[in-house]
Amino acid sequence: MIKTRLKGQLKMRAELYTKKVLGPVVYENCAGFIRIPFENFKSDPLDSTRVHPADYSHAIKIAASVFESNSDNLDKDYMIQKVMENSAMLDELDIGGYIELLK
């Protein structure tokens, strides 16, 4: 049934909802468990992770913090990709501070 609704491959998690493959509640519940392989400029790099789409803005803010003053000039996908390629970039961040911020 899903194969006939898709008419091709998924490029982003959001297509599960926008192409009416899943309803809003089912999409919300399963989106974090579905991974879409990342392809440059064709998909969202966060779709290949366990990060739930509802939390993408948090992941983007954390990645932007790594680049500090340059983040305004950088593409969000670029920042996410670089942090995913080199997670040691996150070592200098105050993760506890982010936890408090999200409470």
N, C-alpha and C positions, 0 to 999 in steps of 0.2 A: 504494500500500500504506500509506504513512504517513497519507494523508488518511482512509482508512477506520478506522484505529486511533485517530485523534485525536477524532473526533466533535465537531468544533468547533475553535476557535482555541486556541493556546497562550497562557497568561498568564505563564508562567515557564519558564526553561530546564529546571528540575528536572522539569517535567512530561514531558519527553522520556523520562526514565527511569521516573518513577512511573506513567506511563500505558503503560509497556512498548512505547514506540515504538522505543527504542534499548536495547541491552544495556549493562551497566556499563562495559565496556572501550571500546566505540564512543562512548558518552556522554562518558567521560573524555577521549577523544582529540579530540572535535569540539566540545565545549561552548563553548570560548573563541572559536570561529569563528561561532557562531550568535548572532544578536542578536534580542532580543524588544523591540519598541517599548515604551517606558515609558508607562504610564497610571497616574495617581495612585491609590493605594490598591488597585490591581488587579494590580500586578506589582512586581518588584524593580527599582529603578533601575539596579543593576549589570548586569542582564540585557541592557541596551541598550548595553553597553560591550564592550571586548575583554578585560576582566578575567575570568580563568577562575574558575568557582565555587569551586575549591579555594583561591583566593587572596582571596575576599571578606573574610575576617576581617582581612587586612592592609589592604585598602582602607578598611574601616570604622575601623580604628585610626588610619590617617593622617587621615581626615576628622575623626575625633573630636579629634585633636591641634589642628586648626584652631580648634576651639571651646573648647579647654582646659578650664577649670573648669566650663563649662556642659554639657559633653558627657553627664554622668550624667542630666541632665534632658531631653535631646533624643532624639527618635526617630532611629534609624540611617538610615532612608530620608530623613528631612528633612536630616540632615547631608550625606549623599551627594549629594542633589539640589542643595543650596546650593553645594557645592564644584564639582559638574559645571557649574552655571550660571555660576560665577565662579572659574575656575581660578587667577586671580591670588591667591586666598586661600592657595594653597600656596607662594607665593613666600617666605614667612618661615620655612618649615619647613626643617629640616636633613635633606634627602633622603639625604645620605651616611650620616647616623646611622641611618636606617632600613635602608639597605643592609647596614650592619654588623650591625644587630640581626637581620636575616633570615639571615645566614650561619650 
